[in-house]
Structure formats: structure tokens, C-alpha cells
Amino acid sequence: MQANVYIEADSREPKKKQRIVGYVLESTVRGEIRTKDEFFEVEESFHGSMVMAIKKALARFQKPCEITIHAPDAWTLNMLESQLEKWAAQNFLTGKKAPIAWQKEWMHIWLKAKEHTILCKRGKHAYTEWMQEKMKGGGWNDAGDRSTGEKI
């Protein structure tokens, strides 16, 4: 099975602040494209909000598959591709034995990433405009549009 995870935040400002973050899960079931989405508020930096969204999205997958993560944050995707395995080997600690930033989230991502093949694509994606409109228009938390938390 192949799936896509599309991630966005309402602000790309780097500093820690209250922001809305969301993801769309997309997969093909019996030849039909299916999506699930979830949006949430978090007080975090841009990078931190991306890490949290990746963690939440990957938690929804229950069967091994190839997952392509599409996100605007090159730094977070670079860490996912190039540092995650190294961090795991060091118990998610820095060289000075301090916890890495977002340690718990990265640990969860590592556990889920071991079950799947993870690919990354940086920049705008198929859902960028829709997600931005939903977050900025205030419709991100409409009860009818909220994710049910179903697993894939």
C-alpha cells in the first residue's frame, strides 16, 4: 500500500507561538482516492509543529506501507531522513547527553518509521492552498470536518 501525508501550518514564522497545524492522509482503496484530515492547535515553533504533525499522522497507520510525507519544512524532513537513525542509536540524546529537541515526538516517529518506508517531499503540495484556507478561514475545527481518529 502507498499513502501520502500532507502537512501544513497556518504560519511559517520560526518563533514559538500559538498556531494551527494540520495533516491530510491520502491513500487509494479499491482504485478510489480516500482522505482523512486532522487539524489542531499547538503553542510551538514552526519546526516543532511539523514534528508534532508527523507524529500524529504516522500514529494513524496500522499496516506497513510506503508513506510519502509532503511538508513545507525542509529542516524537519532533512532531520527525518538524515538524523533519525543516528539519534535513535544515541538514545535521542545530544553529544552532551541532553535530550534532543522534541525528544518524545522523535522517539514515536522512529518507532513508526521502522514499520514503514518513509519518503519525503519538500515544499508546496496538492493540499497546500486548501489547508491554508481552512486554517485561516476558521473552518479547521468544524465538528463535521474533524478527523475521527480512524486508523489506516
RAVENHU-V438245 format. One record per backbone hydrogen bond with DSSP energy under -0.5 kcal/mol. NH is the residue of the N-H (numbers start at 1). CO is the residue of the C=O. If there is no record, write none. Layout:
# RAVENHU-V438245
NH,CO ; NH,CO
This chain:
# RAVENHU-V438245
3,66 ; 4,26 ; 5,68 ; 6,24 ; 7,5 ; 7,70 ; 8,22 ; 10,20 ; 17,44 ; 19,42 ; 21,40 ; 22,8 ; 23,38 ; 24,6 ; 25,36 ; 26,4 ; 27,34 ; 28,2 ; 29,27 ; 29,32 ; 30,28 ; 32,29 ; 34,27 ; 36,25 ; 38,23 ; 40,21 ; 42,19 ; 44,17 ; 44,42 ; 46,14 ; 49,45 ; 50,46 ; 51,47 ; 52,48 ; 53,49 ; 54,50 ; 55,51 ; 56,52 ; 57,53 ; 58,54 ; 59,55 ; 60,56 ; 60,57 ; 61,58 ; 66,1 ; 67,65 ; 67,117 ; 68,3 ; 69,67 ; 69,119 ; 70,5 ; 70,68 ; 71,69 ; 71,121 ; 74,72 ; 77,73 ; 78,74 ; 79,75 ; 80,76 ; 81,77 ; 82,78 ; 83,79 ; 84,79 ; 87,83 ; 88,84 ; 89,85 ; 90,86 ; 90,87 ; 91,88 ; 92,87 ; 93,90 ; 94,98 ; 97,94 ; 100,92 ; 103,100 ; 106,102 ; 107,103 ; 108,104 ; 109,105 ; 110,106 ; 111,107 ; 112,108 ; 113,109 ; 114,110 ; 115,112 ; 116,112 ; 116,113 ; 117,65 ; 118,116 ; 119,67 ; 121,69 ; 123,71 ; 128,125 ; 131,127 ; 132,128 ; 133,129 ; 134,130 ; 135,131 ; 136,132 ; 137,133 ; 139,134 ; 140,134 ; 141,138 ; 142,139 ; 145,142 ; 146,142 ; 152,60
